[in-house]
Amino acid sequence: MTAQYAISGSTARGIAASVERAVAAGALVPGAALPPVRRLADELGVSPGTVATAYKELRQRGVVVTKGRGGTVVAQAPAVASRRPPKVPEGVRDLAGGHPDPAFLPQLRPPSPVMPVPGSHRASPRLASLEDLTRAWFARDGVPAERVTFAHGALDCVGRLLSTELKPGDSVAVEDPGFHHLLDLVPALGLRMVPVAVDDHGMVPEGLRTALRAGVRAMVCSPRGQNPTGARFSRERRDALVDVLGGFPEVLVIEDDHNADMSGAPSYSLAAAGLPRWAQVRTVSKHLGIDLRWAGLACDETTLARHDGRLLLTSGWISHVLQETAARLIADREVQRLVGRAEAAYTERREALIGELARHGITAHGASGLNVWVPVSDESAVVNGLRSCGWWVAAGARFRIAAPTGVRVTTAELEPSEAARLASDFAAVLGESEAMYGG
């Protein structure tokens, strides 16, 4: 595809900004080819070096990619904007959001009254009570908890870890399919993504080995409740991945265990395997509510120093009001029982849909977490077909890099009694899709 947008600018920065504006506005779509360096230089009356510098800047920020003889093209997931989901149509059941059931979320009770703070919290950024609870949270699953710290949610933490560890142009191994916001964040940091295939047990060891040999500096994975497939590490898969990582001690291994309290799966963590460079982040937003933008981080000594050093230079610390709210909820026995009921319900709902789909001969994946991943040949046909039946599911394109097509169904609010009807409608839509598009 050749770009029809008229790129402008007399400096490298101006040219890069012109391309980025066009990508953000949709005038340059993913896959659109930019003009060759010398041709654009002639058109703009600048040196080829100026255009080459602009293209380099765009590559470092993940806006474009270079495909050898294929030239420079707009990236499939440009970093200028998040790949937001389409608006849910009126009159349909929303099974696309990936959110927990509000019925299982506790009421937030911020501390009252809140006394004014004299000066700064930089000298003591973490409440001792929450730090103790965080250590116990990680230690419960065998994750070393000697060094813990806090962040404003899981993505905030992962972004800080990557930006302090890597420089623009470095590569990161990511799950494919994987969490769509992470797939936007990595190129936004100027980093390159190397996709690693995922099966029901998580990252595939040979795929990770290939990525490591290609020179990735870090990897980000989910040990359970993987989004969108629900994959979870088995003990055997964890051990196989540790064996692969043993030959690459300098690589930072980041685990996002955001579903730690309601995945319905045991913990087989890479972080518990004695790796030299590691970090595991856990958030409470899924099981305690999205307003609690707080996450706990356990990691090695070097990673802790780099993370906290950058945090002190930016926000400084996590609000102590937020910390105290989180601590009270985490320690509340009634909230703990509510979270336990949520985990049981999510497991029942997820397994009910997988079982009903299997009765119609439809393979689905969802070993843990809130979602079920269903491989399909034509995502649009399935999404639109289910919409006509009153269901709204997520097309897999937002979650994929090179992985095969599929759709994600969030089962958190889908009662087991509803699973049979959804599976029946799914089978009918697949039949119509195969008849129309040939499979």
C-alpha positions in Angstrom: 0.0 0.0 0.0 1.4 3.4 -1.0 0.8 6.4 1.2 -1.4 9.1 -0.3 -0.9 11.5 2.5 1.4 14.5 1.7 4.2 14.4 4.3 5.6 17.9 5.1 8.4 19.4 7.1 11.9 20.9 6.7 13.6 19.2 9.7 13.7 15.6 10.9 11.5 16.5 13.8 9.0 18.3 11.6 8.9 15.3 9.2 8.4 12.9 12.0 5.6 15.0 13.5 3.8 15.2 10.1 3.9 11.4 9.8 2.7 10.9 13.4 -0.2 13.4 13.0 -1.3 11.5 9.9 -1.2 8.1 11.7 -3.2 9.5 14.6 -5.8 11.0 12.3 -6.1 7.8 10.2 -4.7 9.3 7.0 -1.9 6.8 7.2 -3.2 3.4 8.2 -1.3 0.4 9.5 0.7 -1.1 6.7 0.8 2.1 4.6 4.2 2.5 2.9 6.2 5.7 3.4 8.1 7.1 0.4 11.7 5.9 0.0 14.2 8.2 1.8 15.7 9.8 -1.3 12.4 10.4 -3.1 10.9 12.1 0.0 14.0 14.1 0.4 13.7 15.4 -3.2 10.0 16.2 -2.7 10.7 18.2 0.5 13.9 19.8 -0.6 15.9 18.4 2.3 18.9 16.1 2.5 18.4 12.3 2.6 20.0 12.3 6.0 17.3 14.5 7.4 14.6 12.1 6.2 16.6 9.1 7.4 16.8 10.7 10.9 13.0 11.3 10.9 12.3 7.7 10.0 14.7 6.5 12.7 12.9 8.5 15.3 9.6 7.1 14.1 11.0 3.6 14.3 12.3 4.1 17.8 8.9 5.2 19.0 7.1 2.3 17.3 5.1 4.4 14.8 6.7 2.7 11.8 8.7 -0.4 11.1 11.3 -1.2 8.4 10.8 -4.4 6.3 14.0 -4.6 4.4 13.3 -4.4 0.7 9.7 -3.8 1.6 10.6 -0.3 2.8 9.3 1.6 5.8 5.6 1.1 6.7 3.2 2.2 9.4 3.3 -0.2 12.3 0.3 -2.5 12.8 -0.2 -1.1 16.4 1.1 2.5 16.1 2.2 4.0 19.4 0.4 7.3 18.9 -2.8 6.0 20.4 -4.2 3.0 22.3 -6.1 0.4 20.3 -9.3 1.2 22.0 -12.3 -1.3 21.6 -15.2 -0.3 19.5 -18.2 1.2 21.3 -20.7 -1.5 22.6 -23.8 -1.3 20.5 -27.1 -0.6 22.3 -29.3 -3.6 23.1 -26.6 -6.3 23.3 -25.0 -8.2 26.1 -21.5 -6.9 26.6 -19.1 -9.9 26.9 -16.1 -8.0 25.4 -14.8 -5.8 28.2 -12.6 -8.1 30.3 -14.0 -6.7 33.5 -14.9 -8.5 36.7 -18.5 -8.8 38.0 -19.4 -5.7 40.0 -21.4 -7.9 42.4 -18.1 -9.3 43.7 -16.3 -6.0 44.3 -16.2 -4.6 47.8 -17.3 -1.1 48.7 -14.3 1.2 49.0 -13.9 2.9 52.3 -11.2 5.6 52.3 -9.8 6.5 55.7 -11.6 9.4 57.4 -10.5 11.9 58.5 -7.3 12.5 56.5 -4.8 14.6 58.3 -2.6 17.1 56.4 0.9 15.9 55.6 3.7 18.1 56.9 6.2 18.2 54.0 6.9 15.2 51.9 6.5 11.4 52.1 9.7 10.8 50.1 11.6 9.7 53.2 8.9 7.0 54.0 7.0 6.4 50.7 5.4 3.1 51.8 3.0 2.5 54.7 4.5 -0.2 57.0 1.2 -2.0 57.3 0.7 -2.3 53.6 4.3 -3.3 53.1 3.8 -6.2 55.5 0.6 -7.3 53.8 2.4 -7.1 50.4 5.2 -9.3 51.6 2.7 -11.9 52.8 0.8 -11.7 49.6 3.9 -12.7 47.5 5.3 -15.1 50.1 2.0 -17.0 50.1 2.8 -18.2 46.6 6.5 -18.8 47.1 7.7 -15.5 45.5 10.7 -14.0 47.3 9.4 -11.1 49.3 12.6 -9.6 50.8 12.3 -6.6 48.5 8.9 -5.1 47.7 7.7 -1.7 46.6 4.6 -0.1 45.2 3.3 1.4 41.9 0.3 3.0 40.4 -1.1 -0.2 38.8 0.5 -3.0 36.8 1.0 -1.2 33.5 2.5 1.8 35.3 5.0 -0.6 37.0 5.8 -2.5 33.8 6.3 0.7 31.9 8.7 2.0 34.5 10.7 -1.2 34.6 11.1 -1.3 30.9 12.0 2.4 30.5 14.7 2.2 33.2 16.1 -1.1 32.0 16.1 -0.7 28.2 16.8 2.0 25.7 14.8 3.0 22.5 15.3 0.3 19.8 15.8 -2.6 22.3 13.6 -5.6 22.0 11.0 -7.1 24.4 9.5 -10.6 24.2 5.7 -10.4 24.6 2.9 -13.0 24.6 1.1 -13.4 21.3 -1.9 -13.1 21.6 -1.4 -10.8 24.6 -2.7 -7.9 26.7 -3.6 -5.2 24.2 -2.6 -2.3 26.4 0.9 -3.8 26.8 1.1 -4.3 23.1 0.5 -0.5 22.8 2.8 0.4 25.7 6.0 -1.3 24.4 6.2 0.5 21.1 5.2 3.8 22.8 8.4 3.4 24.9 10.4 3.2 21.6 10.9 -0.6 22.1 10.5 -3.4 19.6 8.1 -6.3 20.3 9.2 -9.9 19.6 6.0 -12.0 19.7 6.2 -15.4 21.5 3.4 -17.9 20.9 1.1 -18.9 23.8 -0.7 -22.2 24.4 -2.9 -23.3 27.3 0.3 -23.4 29.5 1.6 -20.0 28.7 4.6 -18.9 26.6 6.0 -21.7 24.4 9.6 -22.5 25.4 11.0 -22.8 21.9 9.4 -19.5 20.9 11.0 -17.8 23.9 14.3 -19.4 23.0 14.1 -18.0 19.5 13.3 -14.5 20.9 16.2 -14.7 23.4 18.6 -15.7 20.7 17.4 -12.7 18.6 18.6 -10.4 21.4 15.6 -9.4 23.5 16.6 -7.5 26.6 13.4 -8.2 28.6 10.3 -10.4 28.6 6.8 -9.8 29.9 4.5 -12.7 30.7 1.5 -13.8 32.8 1.9 -16.8 35.0 -1.9 -17.3 35.1 -5.1 -15.6 34.0 -3.4 -14.6 30.8 -5.3 -12.1 28.8 -6.9 -13.0 26.4 -6.4 -16.8 26.4 -6.6 -17.6 30.1 -3.4 -19.6 29.9 -1.6 -20.6 33.1 1.8 -22.0 33.8 2.0 -25.6 34.8 4.9 -26.7 37.0 6.4 -28.5 33.9 6.0 -25.4 31.7 7.5 -23.1 34.4 10.5 -25.4 34.7 11.0 -25.6 30.9 10.9 -21.8 30.7 13.4 -21.5 33.5 15.7 -23.9 31.7 15.6 -21.7 28.6 16.2 -18.5 30.6 19.2 -20.1 32.3 21.3 -19.3 29.3 20.4 -15.6 29.3 21.0 -14.3 32.9 21.1 -10.6 31.8 17.4 -10.6 30.6 14.9 -9.0 32.9 11.9 -11.3 33.4 8.7 -9.5 34.3 5.7 -11.4 35.4 2.3 -9.7 35.5 0.3 -11.7 38.0 -2.7 -9.3 37.9 -5.2 -12.2 38.5 -3.4 -13.6 41.5 -6.4 -13.7 43.7 -9.1 -14.9 41.3 -7.5 -16.8 38.5 -8.7 -20.2 39.7 -5.2 -21.6 39.2 -2.2 -22.3 41.4 1.0 -20.3 41.2 3.9 -21.7 39.4 6.0 -18.5 39.1 9.2 -17.8 37.3 9.9 -15.3 40.0 10.2 -18.1 42.5 12.9 -19.9 40.5 16.0 -18.0 41.6 16.5 -16.0 38.4 19.1 -13.2 38.7 17.0 -10.5 37.1 13.2 -10.7 37.8 10.2 -8.8 38.9 6.6 -9.8 39.6 3.8 -7.2 39.8 0.4 -7.8 41.3 -2.5 -5.4 41.2 -5.8 -5.2 43.2 -7.9 -3.5 40.5 -9.5 -6.7 39.3 -10.6 -8.1 42.6 -11.0 -4.9 44.7 -12.0 -2.3 42.1 -10.5 -0.2 39.4 -10.4 2.9 41.6 -7.6 1.3 43.6 -4.8 2.2 41.2 -2.2 0.4 43.3 0.1 -2.5 42.6 2.7 -4.4 44.6 6.1 -5.3 43.1 8.6 -7.9 44.3 11.9 -8.0 42.5 15.7 -8.3 42.6 17.9 -5.7 44.3 19.0 -4.0 41.1 15.5 -3.8 39.7 14.1 -2.4 42.9 16.7 0.4 43.0 16.0 1.4 39.4 12.3 1.3 39.8 12.2 3.3 43.0 14.8 5.8 41.7 12.6 6.6 38.7 9.5 6.7 40.9 11.1 9.3 43.2 11.9 11.5 40.2 8.3 11.5 39.0 5.3 11.0 41.2 7.5 10.4 44.3 5.3 7.9 46.0 1.8 6.3 46.0 -0.8 8.3 47.8 -0.9 7.3 51.5 -4.7 7.7 51.4 -4.8 5.1 48.6 -2.3 2.9 50.5 -4.4 2.9 53.6 -7.6 2.1 51.7 -5.9 -0.8 50.0 -4.4 -2.1 53.3 -7.8 -2.0 55.1 -9.5 -4.0 52.3 -6.7 -6.5 51.9 -6.8 -7.3 55.7 -10.6 -7.4 55.9 -11.8 -10.9 56.5 -15.2 -10.3 54.9 -13.5 -8.9 51.8 -11.3 -12.0 51.7 -14.4 -14.2 51.7 -16.0 -12.1 48.9 -12.9 -12.5 46.8 -12.9 -16.2 47.4 -16.5 -16.5 46.2 -15.6 -14.4 43.2 -12.8 -16.8 42.2 -15.1 -19.8 42.5 -17.9 -18.1 40.5 -15.5 -17.0 37.7 -14.1 -20.6 37.4 -17.6 -22.0 37.2 -18.7 -19.5 34.6 -15.6 -19.9 32.5 -15.8 -23.7 32.5 -19.5 -23.7 31.8 -19.0 -21.9 28.5 -16.0 -24.0 27.5 -18.1 -27.1 28.2 -21.1 -25.9 26.2 -18.9 -24.9 23.3 -17.3 -28.3 23.3 -20.8 -29.9 23.0 -21.1 -28.1 19.6 -17.6 -29.2 18.6 -16.1 -25.8 19.2 -12.6 -25.6 20.7 -12.1 -22.9 23.3 -9.3 -22.0 25.7 -9.6 -20.6 29.2 -7.7 -22.5 31.8 -7.9 -19.5 34.3 -9.0 -16.0 34.7 -12.0 -14.0 33.3 -11.9 -14.8 29.6 -12.4 -17.5 27.1 -10.5 -17.4 23.8 -12.1 -19.1 20.8 -10.1 -19.6 17.6 -12.2 -18.6 14.5 -11.4 -18.1 10.8 -13.2 -14.8 10.4 -13.3 -12.5 13.4 -15.5 -9.9 11.9 -18.1 -12.4 10.7 -18.3 -14.0 14.2 -18.4 -10.7 16.0 -21.2 -9.3 13.7 -23.1 -12.6 13.7 -23.1 -12.8 17.5 -24.2 -9.2 17.6 -27.3 -10.0 15.6 -28.0 -12.7 18.3 -27.7 -10.1 21.1 -24.1 -10.8 22.2 -21.1 -8.5 21.9 -17.6 -10.2 22.0 -14.1 -8.8 21.3 -12.5 -9.4 18.0 -9.0 -10.9 18.5 -7.2 -8.4 16.3 -6.5 -6.1 19.3 -4.7 -8.8 21.0 -2.6 -10.4 18.2 0.7 -9.7 16.5 1.3 -12.8 14.4 -1.0 -15.3 16.2 -4.0 -16.9 14.4 -7.4 -15.2 14.5 -9.9 -15.6 17.3 -12.4 -13.8 19.5 -12.3 -13.2 23.3 -15.4 -13.8 25.4 -15.4 -12.3 28.9 -17.3 -14.8 31.1 -17.1 -12.9 34.4 -20.8 -12.0 34.4 -22.1 -14.9 32.2 -24.2 -17.1 34.4 -23.8 -20.9 33.7 -27.5 -21.0 32.8 -26.7 -18.6 29.9 -23.8 -20.5 28.5 -25.9 -23.0 26.5 -27.7 -20.3 24.6 -24.5 -18.4 23.8 -22.8 -21.7 22.6 -25.8 -22.5 20.4 -25.7 -19.1 18.9 -21.9 -19.3 18.4 -22.3 -22.6 16.6 -25.0 -21.2 14.3 -22.9 -18.1 13.5 -19.8 -20.3 12.7 -22.0 -22.4 10.4 -23.2 -19.4 8.6 -19.6 -18.0 8.4 -18.3 -21.2 6.9 -21.1 -21.3 4.3 -20.4 -17.7 3.3 -16.6 -17.5 3.5 -15.5 -21.1 3.2 -14.4 -21.7 6.8 
